[in-house]
Amino acid sequence: MSGHRAFTGLTENFSSERRKRIEVRKEELRAAMLLHELRQARAMTQKAVGEVLNVRQPAVSRLERRTDMYVSNLRSYIEAMGGRLDIVAQFPQGSVVITNFSDTGEDTKPG
């Protein structure tokens, strides 16, 4: 097609620093998802997540809508989808992984 370029060709004339900034921003945007978007991206239903967590679908729905929750519930939710929760504090001098939120062995149910 005349006048059309592949999307990947749009950045070919950018400086390497600009391409790097774009990649960093893409990763930030990719990482910023709501819980239900993350679950959908993993091609999982609320019912399937609930089965792994041993709770019913409405409890998963409530968990996804919460704006404040226990770290243990969030960790369980992420692990139910096959992931691992890492908590990182961002400072101007660099990032620090917070380790005292590792698995506590508590059996908490979301909701």
Jmol script that loads the backbone (N, CA, C; Angstrom):
load data "model"
ATOM      1  N   MET A   1       0.836  -1.184   0.000  1.00  0.00           N
ATOM      2  CA  MET A   1       0.000   0.000   0.000  1.00  0.00           C
ATOM      3  C   MET A   1       0.872   1.235   0.000  1.00  0.00           C
ATOM      4  N   SER A   2       0.605   2.097  -0.867  1.00  0.00           N
ATOM      5  CA  SER A   2       1.372   3.327  -0.987  1.00  0.00           C
ATOM      6  C   SER A   2       1.061   4.261   0.183  1.00  0.00           C
ATOM      7  N   GLY A   3       2.118   4.828   0.777  1.00  0.00           N
ATOM      8  CA  GLY A   3       1.930   5.780   1.864  1.00  0.00           C
ATOM      9  C   GLY A   3       1.741   5.149   3.233  1.00  0.00           C
ATOM     10  N   HIS A   4       1.732   3.846   3.330  1.00  0.00           N
ATOM     11  CA  HIS A   4       1.560   3.165   4.606  1.00  0.00           C
ATOM     12  C   HIS A   4       2.887   2.541   5.027  1.00  0.00           C
ATOM     13  N   ARG A   5       3.166   2.625   6.338  1.00  0.00           N
ATOM     14  CA  ARG A   5       4.391   2.032   6.874  1.00  0.00           C
ATOM     15  C   ARG A   5       4.029   1.075   7.991  1.00  0.00           C
ATOM     16  N   ALA A   6       4.853   0.078   8.152  1.00  0.00           N
ATOM     17  CA  ALA A   6       4.656  -0.848   9.266  1.00  0.00           C
ATOM     18  C   ALA A   6       4.838  -0.088  10.575  1.00  0.00           C
ATOM     19  N   PHE A   7       4.096  -0.480  11.595  1.00  0.00           N
ATOM     20  CA  PHE A   7       4.175   0.187  12.886  1.00  0.00           C
ATOM     21  C   PHE A   7       5.600   0.168  13.423  1.00  0.00           C
ATOM     22  N   THR A   8       6.295  -0.954  13.260  1.00  0.00           N
ATOM     23  CA  THR A   8       7.664  -1.049  13.769  1.00  0.00           C
ATOM     24  C   THR A   8       8.596  -0.067  13.073  1.00  0.00           C
ATOM     25  N   GLY A   9       8.258   0.344  11.860  1.00  0.00           N
ATOM     26  CA  GLY A   9       9.082   1.296  11.128  1.00  0.00           C
ATOM     27  C   GLY A   9       8.959   2.725  11.622  1.00  0.00           C
ATOM     28  N   LEU A  10       7.982   2.995  12.448  1.00  0.00           N
ATOM     29  CA  LEU A  10       7.770   4.366  12.925  1.00  0.00           C
ATOM     30  C   LEU A  10       8.911   4.867  13.803  1.00  0.00           C
ATOM     31  N   THR A  11       9.590   3.964  14.480  1.00  0.00           N
ATOM     32  CA  THR A  11      10.650   4.375  15.404  1.00  0.00           C
ATOM     33  C   THR A  11      12.049   4.159  14.845  1.00  0.00           C
ATOM     34  N   GLU A  12      12.158   3.729  13.615  1.00  0.00           N
ATOM     35  CA  GLU A  12      13.483   3.389  13.074  1.00  0.00           C
ATOM     36  C   GLU A  12      14.440   4.580  13.017  1.00  0.00           C
ATOM     37  N   ASN A  13      13.940   5.781  12.899  1.00  0.00           N
ATOM     38  CA  ASN A  13      14.809   6.962  12.853  1.00  0.00           C
ATOM     39  C   ASN A  13      14.997   7.625  14.213  1.00  0.00           C
ATOM     40  N   PHE A  14      14.429   7.048  15.266  1.00  0.00           N
ATOM     41  CA  PHE A  14      14.582   7.598  16.608  1.00  0.00           C
ATOM     42  C   PHE A  14      15.983   7.267  17.129  1.00  0.00           C
ATOM     43  N   SER A  15      16.480   8.109  18.016  1.00  0.00           N
ATOM     44  CA  SER A  15      17.769   7.821  18.654  1.00  0.00           C
ATOM     45  C   SER A  15      17.609   6.592  19.543  1.00  0.00           C
ATOM     46  N   SER A  16      18.726   5.942  19.842  1.00  0.00           N
ATOM     47  CA  SER A  16      18.660   4.750  20.694  1.00  0.00           C
ATOM     48  C   SER A  16      18.132   5.114  22.080  1.00  0.00           C
ATOM     49  N   GLU A  17      18.476   6.314  22.563  1.00  0.00           N
ATOM     50  CA  GLU A  17      17.976   6.737  23.876  1.00  0.00           C
ATOM     51  C   GLU A  17      16.462   6.909  23.849  1.00  0.00           C
ATOM     52  N   ARG A  18      15.945   7.491  22.788  1.00  0.00           N
ATOM     53  CA  ARG A  18      14.490   7.679  22.680  1.00  0.00           C
ATOM     54  C   ARG A  18      13.784   6.325  22.581  1.00  0.00           C
ATOM     55  N   ARG A  19      14.347   5.399  21.814  1.00  0.00           N
ATOM     56  CA  ARG A  19      13.747   4.058  21.717  1.00  0.00           C
ATOM     57  C   ARG A  19      13.758   3.365  23.076  1.00  0.00           C
ATOM     58  N   LYS A  20      14.838   3.567  23.833  1.00  0.00           N
ATOM     59  CA  LYS A  20      14.922   2.967  25.168  1.00  0.00           C
ATOM     60  C   LYS A  20      13.846   3.552  26.082  1.00  0.00           C
ATOM     61  N   ARG A  21      13.654   4.885  26.040  1.00  0.00           N
ATOM     62  CA  ARG A  21      12.606   5.523  26.855  1.00  0.00           C
ATOM     63  C   ARG A  21      11.233   4.989  26.470  1.00  0.00           C
ATOM     64  N   ILE A  22      11.018   4.786  25.184  1.00  0.00           N
ATOM     65  CA  ILE A  22       9.738   4.243  24.714  1.00  0.00           C
ATOM     66  C   ILE A  22       9.539   2.832  25.252  1.00  0.00           C
ATOM     67  N   GLU A  23      10.584   2.011  25.215  1.00  0.00           N
ATOM     68  CA  GLU A  23      10.484   0.643  25.728  1.00  0.00           C
ATOM     69  C   GLU A  23      10.184   0.629  27.223  1.00  0.00           C
ATOM     70  N   VAL A  24      10.847   1.520  27.970  1.00  0.00           N
ATOM     71  CA  VAL A  24      10.603   1.604  29.413  1.00  0.00           C
ATOM     72  C   VAL A  24       9.151   1.981  29.670  1.00  0.00           C
ATOM     73  N   ARG A  25       8.655   2.952  28.944  1.00  0.00           N
ATOM     74  CA  ARG A  25       7.260   3.391  29.119  1.00  0.00           C
ATOM     75  C   ARG A  25       6.288   2.288  28.729  1.00  0.00           C
ATOM     76  N   LYS A  26       6.590   1.549  27.667  1.00  0.00           N
ATOM     77  CA  LYS A  26       5.733   0.427  27.269  1.00  0.00           C
ATOM     78  C   LYS A  26       5.638  -0.602  28.390  1.00  0.00           C
ATOM     79  N   GLU A  27       6.773  -0.893  29.015  1.00  0.00           N
ATOM     80  CA  GLU A  27       6.773  -1.853  30.117  1.00  0.00           C
ATOM     81  C   GLU A  27       5.982  -1.322  31.305  1.00  0.00           C
ATOM     82  N   GLU A  28       6.095  -0.022  31.583  1.00  0.00           N
ATOM     83  CA  GLU A  28       5.321   0.576  32.675  1.00  0.00           C
ATOM     84  C   GLU A  28       3.831   0.452  32.398  1.00  0.00           C
ATOM     85  N   LEU A  29       3.422   0.753  31.173  1.00  0.00           N
ATOM     86  CA  LEU A  29       2.008   0.656  30.813  1.00  0.00           C
ATOM     87  C   LEU A  29       1.531  -0.785  30.852  1.00  0.00           C
ATOM     88  N   ARG A  30       2.369  -1.693  30.399  1.00  0.00           N
ATOM     89  CA  ARG A  30       2.015  -3.106  30.420  1.00  0.00           C
ATOM     90  C   ARG A  30       1.851  -3.592  31.862  1.00  0.00           C
ATOM     91  N   ALA A  31       2.668  -3.043  32.751  1.00  0.00           N
ATOM     92  CA  ALA A  31       2.640  -3.463  34.146  1.00  0.00           C
ATOM     93  C   ALA A  31       1.479  -2.855  34.918  1.00  0.00           C
ATOM     94  N   ALA A  32       0.915  -1.770  34.431  1.00  0.00           N
ATOM     95  CA  ALA A  32      -0.160  -1.083  35.138  1.00  0.00           C
ATOM     96  C   ALA A  32      -1.508  -1.612  34.670  1.00  0.00           C
ATOM     97  N   MET A  33      -1.961  -2.661  35.311  1.00  0.00           N
ATOM     98  CA  MET A  33      -3.248  -3.261  34.958  1.00  0.00           C
ATOM     99  C   MET A  33      -4.098  -3.394  36.208  1.00  0.00           C
ATOM    100  N   LEU A  34      -5.383  -3.261  36.020  1.00  0.00           N
ATOM    101  CA  LEU A  34      -6.310  -3.577  37.096  1.00  0.00           C
ATOM    102  C   LEU A  34      -6.340  -5.093  37.252  1.00  0.00           C
ATOM    103  N   LEU A  35      -6.742  -5.557  38.429  1.00  0.00           N
ATOM    104  CA  LEU A  35      -6.734  -6.999  38.676  1.00  0.00           C
ATOM    105  C   LEU A  35      -7.580  -7.769  37.670  1.00  0.00           C
ATOM    106  N   HIS A  36      -8.779  -7.269  37.356  1.00  0.00           N
ATOM    107  CA  HIS A  36      -9.618  -8.011  36.418  1.00  0.00           C
ATOM    108  C   HIS A  36      -9.006  -8.021  35.017  1.00  0.00           C
ATOM    109  N   GLU A  37      -8.285  -6.948  34.657  1.00  0.00           N
ATOM    110  CA  GLU A  37      -7.607  -6.924  33.359  1.00  0.00           C
ATOM    111  C   GLU A  37      -6.472  -7.942  33.327  1.00  0.00           C
ATOM    112  N   LEU A  38      -5.767  -8.058  34.440  1.00  0.00           N
ATOM    113  CA  LEU A  38      -4.695  -9.042  34.542  1.00  0.00           C
ATOM    114  C   LEU A  38      -5.250 -10.457  34.401  1.00  0.00           C
ATOM    115  N   ARG A  39      -6.354 -10.718  35.102  1.00  0.00           N
ATOM    116  CA  ARG A  39      -6.977 -12.046  35.016  1.00  0.00           C
ATOM    117  C   ARG A  39      -7.417 -12.338  33.589  1.00  0.00           C
ATOM    118  N   GLN A  40      -8.040 -11.359  32.943  1.00  0.00           N
ATOM    119  CA  GLN A  40      -8.496 -11.552  31.563  1.00  0.00           C
ATOM    120  C   GLN A  40      -7.314 -11.759  30.619  1.00  0.00           C
ATOM    121  N   ALA A  41      -6.230 -11.033  30.849  1.00  0.00           N
ATOM    122  CA  ALA A  41      -5.038 -11.203  30.014  1.00  0.00           C
ATOM    123  C   ALA A  41      -4.449 -12.599  30.175  1.00  0.00           C
ATOM    124  N   ARG A  42      -4.663 -13.197  31.333  1.00  0.00           N
ATOM    125  CA  ARG A  42      -4.203 -14.567  31.588  1.00  0.00           C
ATOM    126  C   ARG A  42      -5.224 -15.591  31.096  1.00  0.00           C
ATOM    127  N   ALA A  43      -6.303 -15.106  30.467  1.00  0.00           N
ATOM    128  CA  ALA A  43      -7.370 -15.965  29.921  1.00  0.00           C
ATOM    129  C   ALA A  43      -7.982 -16.853  30.999  1.00  0.00           C
ATOM    130  N   MET A  44      -8.242 -16.245  32.161  1.00  0.00           N
ATOM    131  CA  MET A  44      -8.864 -16.980  33.263  1.00  0.00           C
ATOM    132  C   MET A  44     -10.190 -16.323  33.624  1.00  0.00           C
ATOM    133  N   THR A  45     -11.124 -17.133  34.067  1.00  0.00           N
ATOM    134  CA  THR A  45     -12.407 -16.625  34.539  1.00  0.00           C
ATOM    135  C   THR A  45     -12.337 -16.420  36.050  1.00  0.00           C
ATOM    136  N   GLN A  46     -13.286 -15.639  36.570  1.00  0.00           N
ATOM    137  CA  GLN A  46     -13.368 -15.483  38.021  1.00  0.00           C
ATOM    138  C   GLN A  46     -13.639 -16.827  38.675  1.00  0.00           C
ATOM    139  N   LYS A  47     -14.445 -17.647  38.032  1.00  0.00           N
ATOM    140  CA  LYS A  47     -14.755 -18.967  38.583  1.00  0.00           C
ATOM    141  C   LYS A  47     -13.492 -19.817  38.684  1.00  0.00           C
ATOM    142  N   ALA A  48     -12.649 -19.789  37.652  1.00  0.00           N
ATOM    143  CA  ALA A  48     -11.419 -20.585  37.668  1.00  0.00           C
ATOM    144  C   ALA A  48     -10.471 -20.113  38.771  1.00  0.00           C
ATOM    145  N   VAL A  49     -10.341 -18.799  38.932  1.00  0.00           N
ATOM    146  CA  VAL A  49      -9.497 -18.267  40.002  1.00  0.00           C
ATOM    147  C   VAL A  49     -10.077 -18.664  41.351  1.00  0.00           C
ATOM    148  N   GLY A  50     -11.394 -18.566  41.480  1.00  0.00           N
ATOM    149  CA  GLY A  50     -12.054 -18.952  42.723  1.00  0.00           C
ATOM    150  C   GLY A  50     -11.826 -20.408  43.083  1.00  0.00           C
ATOM    151  N   GLU A  51     -11.821 -21.283  42.081  1.00  0.00           N
ATOM    152  CA  GLU A  51     -11.579 -22.707  42.343  1.00  0.00           C
ATOM    153  C   GLU A  51     -10.183 -22.927  42.915  1.00  0.00           C
ATOM    154  N   VAL A  52      -9.201 -22.212  42.397  1.00  0.00           N
ATOM    155  CA  VAL A  52      -7.836 -22.335  42.917  1.00  0.00           C
ATOM    156  C   VAL A  52      -7.758 -21.789  44.340  1.00  0.00           C
ATOM    157  N   LEU A  53      -8.473 -20.690  44.594  1.00  0.00           N
ATOM    158  CA  LEU A  53      -8.455 -20.058  45.916  1.00  0.00           C
ATOM    159  C   LEU A  53      -9.410 -20.717  46.904  1.00  0.00           C
ATOM    160  N   ASN A  54     -10.222 -21.641  46.406  1.00  0.00           N
ATOM    161  CA  ASN A  54     -11.223 -22.318  47.231  1.00  0.00           C
ATOM    162  C   ASN A  54     -12.273 -21.335  47.754  1.00  0.00           C
ATOM    163  N   VAL A  55     -12.684 -20.417  46.869  1.00  0.00           N
ATOM    164  CA  VAL A  55     -13.766 -19.478  47.169  1.00  0.00           C
ATOM    165  C   VAL A  55     -14.702 -19.452  45.972  1.00  0.00           C
ATOM    166  N   ARG A  56     -15.875 -18.881  46.166  1.00  0.00           N
ATOM    167  CA  ARG A  56     -16.832 -18.796  45.062  1.00  0.00           C
ATOM    168  C   ARG A  56     -16.557 -17.562  44.202  1.00  0.00           C
ATOM    169  N   GLN A  57     -17.113 -17.564  43.013  1.00  0.00           N
ATOM    170  CA  GLN A  57     -16.903 -16.489  42.039  1.00  0.00           C
ATOM    171  C   GLN A  57     -17.239 -15.105  42.597  1.00  0.00           C
ATOM    172  N   PRO A  58     -18.338 -14.926  43.354  1.00  0.00           N
ATOM    173  CA  PRO A  58     -18.627 -13.581  43.875  1.00  0.00           C
ATOM    174  C   PRO A  58     -17.508 -13.019  44.768  1.00  0.00           C
ATOM    175  N   ALA A  59     -16.809 -13.902  45.494  1.00  0.00           N
ATOM    176  CA  ALA A  59     -15.692 -13.439  46.334  1.00  0.00           C
ATOM    177  C   ALA A  59     -14.545 -12.919  45.470  1.00  0.00           C
ATOM    178  N   VAL A  60     -14.303 -13.562  44.337  1.00  0.00           N
ATOM    179  CA  VAL A  60     -13.262 -13.097  43.416  1.00  0.00           C
ATOM    180  C   VAL A  60     -13.671 -11.749  42.828  1.00  0.00           C
ATOM    181  N   SER A  61     -14.939 -11.610  42.482  1.00  0.00           N
ATOM    182  CA  SER A  61     -15.443 -10.345  41.947  1.00  0.00           C
ATOM    183  C   SER A  61     -15.241  -9.217  42.955  1.00  0.00           C
ATOM    184  N   ARG A  62     -15.565  -9.471  44.225  1.00  0.00           N
ATOM    185  CA  ARG A  62     -15.379  -8.451  45.268  1.00  0.00           C
ATOM    186  C   ARG A  62     -13.901  -8.097  45.424  1.00  0.00           C
ATOM    187  N   LEU A  63     -13.049  -9.108  45.410  1.00  0.00           N
ATOM    188  CA  LEU A  63     -11.615  -8.876  45.554  1.00  0.00           C
ATOM    189  C   LEU A  63     -11.102  -7.983  44.423  1.00  0.00           C
ATOM    190  N   GLU A  64     -11.559  -8.230  43.200  1.00  0.00           N
ATOM    191  CA  GLU A  64     -11.107  -7.447  42.049  1.00  0.00           C
ATOM    192  C   GLU A  64     -11.562  -5.993  42.114  1.00  0.00           C
ATOM    193  N   ARG A  65     -12.642  -5.730  42.809  1.00  0.00           N
ATOM    194  CA  ARG A  65     -13.164  -4.357  42.902  1.00  0.00           C
ATOM    195  C   ARG A  65     -12.573  -3.574  44.073  1.00  0.00           C
ATOM    196  N   ARG A  66     -11.924  -4.254  44.984  1.00  0.00           N
ATOM    197  CA  ARG A  66     -11.387  -3.583  46.172  1.00  0.00           C
ATOM    198  C   ARG A  66     -10.264  -2.633  45.808  1.00  0.00           C
ATOM    199  N   THR A  67     -10.195  -1.531  46.526  1.00  0.00           N
ATOM    200  CA  THR A  67      -9.082  -0.601  46.356  1.00  0.00           C
ATOM    201  C   THR A  67      -8.060  -0.749  47.477  1.00  0.00           C
ATOM    202  N   ASP A  68      -8.401  -1.538  48.494  1.00  0.00           N
ATOM    203  CA  ASP A  68      -7.506  -1.772  49.620  1.00  0.00           C
ATOM    204  C   ASP A  68      -7.701  -3.216  50.062  1.00  0.00           C
ATOM    205  N   MET A  69      -6.608  -3.948  50.223  1.00  0.00           N
ATOM    206  CA  MET A  69      -6.725  -5.350  50.626  1.00  0.00           C
ATOM    207  C   MET A  69      -5.451  -5.790  51.328  1.00  0.00           C
ATOM    208  N   TYR A  70      -5.532  -6.934  51.990  1.00  0.00           N
ATOM    209  CA  TYR A  70      -4.357  -7.520  52.615  1.00  0.00           C
ATOM    210  C   TYR A  70      -3.371  -7.969  51.541  1.00  0.00           C
ATOM    211  N   VAL A  71      -2.097  -7.806  51.838  1.00  0.00           N
ATOM    212  CA  VAL A  71      -1.060  -8.274  50.914  1.00  0.00           C
ATOM    213  C   VAL A  71      -1.202  -9.778  50.703  1.00  0.00           C
ATOM    214  N   SER A  72      -1.548 -10.511  51.747  1.00  0.00           N
ATOM    215  CA  SER A  72      -1.688 -11.969  51.625  1.00  0.00           C
ATOM    216  C   SER A  72      -2.797 -12.341  50.646  1.00  0.00           C
ATOM    217  N   ASN A  73      -3.892 -11.583  50.627  1.00  0.00           N
ATOM    218  CA  ASN A  73      -4.967 -11.865  49.665  1.00  0.00           C
ATOM    219  C   ASN A  73      -4.516 -11.566  48.240  1.00  0.00           C
ATOM    220  N   LEU A  74      -3.809 -10.456  48.070  1.00  0.00           N
ATOM    221  CA  LEU A  74      -3.307 -10.114  46.743  1.00  0.00           C
ATOM    222  C   LEU A  74      -2.306 -11.169  46.274  1.00  0.00           C
ATOM    223  N   ARG A  75      -1.416 -11.601  47.177  1.00  0.00           N
ATOM    224  CA  ARG A  75      -0.444 -12.637  46.828  1.00  0.00           C
ATOM    225  C   ARG A  75      -1.151 -13.915  46.403  1.00  0.00           C
ATOM    226  N   SER A  76      -2.170 -14.325  47.148  1.00  0.00           N
ATOM    227  CA  SER A  76      -2.914 -15.540  46.805  1.00  0.00           C
ATOM    228  C   SER A  76      -3.585 -15.412  45.448  1.00  0.00           C
ATOM    229  N   TYR A  77      -4.158 -14.258  45.172  1.00  0.00           N
ATOM    230  CA  TYR A  77      -4.826 -14.007  43.889  1.00  0.00           C
ATOM    231  C   TYR A  77      -3.828 -14.133  42.739  1.00  0.00           C
ATOM    232  N   ILE A  78      -2.671 -13.500  42.883  1.00  0.00           N
ATOM    233  CA  ILE A  78      -1.639 -13.548  41.843  1.00  0.00           C
ATOM    234  C   ILE A  78      -1.132 -14.979  41.668  1.00  0.00           C
ATOM    235  N   GLU A  79      -0.897 -15.676  42.762  1.00  0.00           N
ATOM    236  CA  GLU A  79      -0.416 -17.057  42.680  1.00  0.00           C
ATOM    237  C   GLU A  79      -1.454 -17.976  42.051  1.00  0.00           C
ATOM    238  N   ALA A  80      -2.744 -17.685  42.254  1.00  0.00           N
ATOM    239  CA  ALA A  80      -3.807 -18.495  41.647  1.00  0.00           C
ATOM    240  C   ALA A  80      -3.762 -18.420  40.128  1.00  0.00           C
ATOM    241  N   MET A  81      -3.168 -17.349  39.610  1.00  0.00           N
ATOM    242  CA  MET A  81      -3.043 -17.194  38.162  1.00  0.00           C
ATOM    243  C   MET A  81      -1.668 -17.638  37.670  1.00  0.00           C
ATOM    244  N   GLY A  82      -0.877 -18.216  38.562  1.00  0.00           N
ATOM    245  CA  GLY A  82       0.431 -18.721  38.169  1.00  0.00           C
ATOM    246  C   GLY A  82       1.564 -17.720  38.297  1.00  0.00           C
ATOM    247  N   GLY A  83       1.301 -16.598  38.968  1.00  0.00           N
ATOM    248  CA  GLY A  83       2.327 -15.566  39.100  1.00  0.00           C
ATOM    249  C   GLY A  83       2.946 -15.532  40.481  1.00  0.00           C
ATOM    250  N   ARG A  84       3.790 -14.547  40.693  1.00  0.00           N
ATOM    251  CA  ARG A  84       4.433 -14.320  41.981  1.00  0.00           C
ATOM    252  C   ARG A  84       4.351 -12.826  42.266  1.00  0.00           C
ATOM    253  N   LEU A  85       3.980 -12.458  43.467  1.00  0.00           N
ATOM    254  CA  LEU A  85       3.875 -11.052  43.845  1.00  0.00           C
ATOM    255  C   LEU A  85       5.197 -10.572  44.427  1.00  0.00           C
ATOM    256  N   ASP A  86       5.752  -9.532  43.834  1.00  0.00           N
ATOM    257  CA  ASP A  86       6.931  -8.860  44.366  1.00  0.00           C
ATOM    258  C   ASP A  86       6.520  -7.439  44.713  1.00  0.00           C
ATOM    259  N   ILE A  87       6.913  -6.986  45.889  1.00  0.00           N
ATOM    260  CA  ILE A  87       6.623  -5.615  46.296  1.00  0.00           C
ATOM    261  C   ILE A  87       7.934  -4.842  46.254  1.00  0.00           C
ATOM    262  N   VAL A  88       7.926  -3.763  45.482  1.00  0.00           N
ATOM    263  CA  VAL A  88       9.134  -2.977  45.257  1.00  0.00           C
ATOM    264  C   VAL A  88       8.866  -1.528  45.637  1.00  0.00           C
ATOM    265  N   ALA A  89       9.734  -0.968  46.466  1.00  0.00           N
ATOM    266  CA  ALA A  89       9.665   0.452  46.815  1.00  0.00           C
ATOM    267  C   ALA A  89      10.568   1.216  45.850  1.00  0.00           C
ATOM    268  N   GLN A  90      10.023   2.277  45.256  1.00  0.00           N
ATOM    269  CA  GLN A  90      10.776   3.089  44.298  1.00  0.00           C
ATOM    270  C   GLN A  90      11.256   4.366  44.987  1.00  0.00           C
ATOM    271  N   PHE A  91      12.545   4.628  44.911  1.00  0.00           N
ATOM    272  CA  PHE A  91      13.147   5.836  45.455  1.00  0.00           C
ATOM    273  C   PHE A  91      13.965   6.510  44.356  1.00  0.00           C
ATOM    274  N   PRO A  92      14.228   7.803  44.490  1.00  0.00           N
ATOM    275  CA  PRO A  92      15.059   8.462  43.471  1.00  0.00           C
ATOM    276  C   PRO A  92      16.420   7.778  43.293  1.00  0.00           C
ATOM    277  N   GLN A  93      16.948   7.207  44.372  1.00  0.00           N
ATOM    278  CA  GLN A  93      18.259   6.563  44.312  1.00  0.00           C
ATOM    279  C   GLN A  93      18.200   5.145  43.744  1.00  0.00           C
ATOM    280  N   GLY A  94      17.005   4.576  43.649  1.00  0.00           N
ATOM    281  CA  GLY A  94      16.873   3.215  43.132  1.00  0.00           C
ATOM    282  C   GLY A  94      15.695   2.491  43.749  1.00  0.00           C
ATOM    283  N   SER A  95      15.564   1.236  43.405  1.00  0.00           N
ATOM    284  CA  SER A  95      14.452   0.406  43.866  1.00  0.00           C
ATOM    285  C   SER A  95      14.918  -0.578  44.925  1.00  0.00           C
ATOM    286  N   VAL A  96      14.002  -0.910  45.835  1.00  0.00           N
ATOM    287  CA  VAL A  96      14.284  -1.879  46.886  1.00  0.00           C
ATOM    288  C   VAL A  96      13.139  -2.878  46.924  1.00  0.00           C
ATOM    289  N   VAL A  97      13.474  -4.174  46.870  1.00  0.00           N
ATOM    290  CA  VAL A  97      12.461  -5.216  46.988  1.00  0.00           C
ATOM    291  C   VAL A  97      12.164  -5.408  48.470  1.00  0.00           C
ATOM    292  N   ILE A  98      10.893  -5.323  48.830  1.00  0.00           N
ATOM    293  CA  ILE A  98      10.467  -5.512  50.218  1.00  0.00           C
ATOM    294  C   ILE A  98      10.226  -7.006  50.416  1.00  0.00           C
ATOM    295  N   THR A  99      10.961  -7.608  51.339  1.00  0.00           N
ATOM    296  CA  THR A  99      10.898  -9.063  51.483  1.00  0.00           C
ATOM    297  C   THR A  99      10.069  -9.540  52.666  1.00  0.00           C
ATOM    298  N   ASN A 100       9.685  -8.668  53.588  1.00  0.00           N
ATOM    299  CA  ASN A 100       8.966  -9.154  54.760  1.00  0.00           C
ATOM    300  C   ASN A 100       7.493  -9.438  54.474  1.00  0.00           C
ATOM    301  N   PHE A 101       7.081  -9.392  53.190  1.00  0.00           N
ATOM    302  CA  PHE A 101       5.730  -9.784  52.814  1.00  0.00           C
ATOM    303  C   PHE A 101       5.737 -11.135  52.126  1.00  0.00           C
ATOM    304  N   SER A 102       6.796 -11.904  52.327  1.00  0.00           N
ATOM    305  CA  SER A 102       6.843 -13.227  51.715  1.00  0.00           C
ATOM    306  C   SER A 102       5.783 -14.099  52.362  1.00  0.00           C
ATOM    307  N   ASP A 103       5.582 -15.265  51.824  1.00  0.00           N
ATOM    308  CA  ASP A 103       4.512 -16.153  52.277  1.00  0.00           C
ATOM    309  C   ASP A 103       4.581 -16.371  53.776  1.00  0.00           C
ATOM    310  N   THR A 104       3.475 -16.107  54.450  1.00  0.00           N
ATOM    311  CA  THR A 104       3.421 -16.249  55.901  1.00  0.00           C
ATOM    312  C   THR A 104       2.834 -17.576  56.334  1.00  0.00           C
ATOM    313  N   GLY A 105       2.332 -18.334  55.361  1.00  0.00           N
ATOM    314  CA  GLY A 105       1.707 -19.599  55.696  1.00  0.00           C
ATOM    315  C   GLY A 105       0.283 -19.451  56.180  1.00  0.00           C
ATOM    316  N   GLU A 106      -0.214 -18.215  56.264  1.00  0.00           N
ATOM    317  CA  GLU A 106      -1.591 -17.989  56.691  1.00  0.00           C
ATOM    318  C   GLU A 106      -2.543 -18.410  55.597  1.00  0.00           C
ATOM    319  N   ASP A 107      -3.662 -18.963  55.985  1.00  0.00           N
ATOM    320  CA  ASP A 107      -4.679 -19.359  55.016  1.00  0.00           C
ATOM    321  C   ASP A 107      -5.790 -18.324  55.063  1.00  0.00           C
ATOM    322  N   THR A 108      -5.624 -17.258  54.290  1.00  0.00           N
ATOM    323  CA  THR A 108      -6.630 -16.205  54.263  1.00  0.00           C
ATOM    324  C   THR A 108      -7.461 -16.338  53.017  1.00  0.00           C
ATOM    325  N   LYS A 109      -8.736 -16.003  53.143  1.00  0.00           N
ATOM    326  CA  LYS A 109      -9.637 -16.050  51.997  1.00  0.00           C
ATOM    327  C   LYS A 109      -9.969 -14.637  51.570  1.00  0.00           C
ATOM    328  N   PRO A 110      -9.937 -14.378  50.248  1.00  0.00           N
ATOM    329  CA  PRO A 110     -10.300 -13.051  49.777  1.00  0.00           C
ATOM    330  C   PRO A 110     -11.778 -12.785  49.967  1.00  0.00           C
ATOM    331  N   GLY A 111     -12.095 -11.506  49.957  1.00  0.00           N
ATOM    332  CA  GLY A 111     -13.521 -11.174  50.006  1.00  0.00           C
ATOM    333  C   GLY A 111     -13.814 -10.312  51.118  1.00  0.00           C
TER     334      GLY A 111
END
end "model"
wireframe off; spacefill off
backbone 0.3
color backbone group
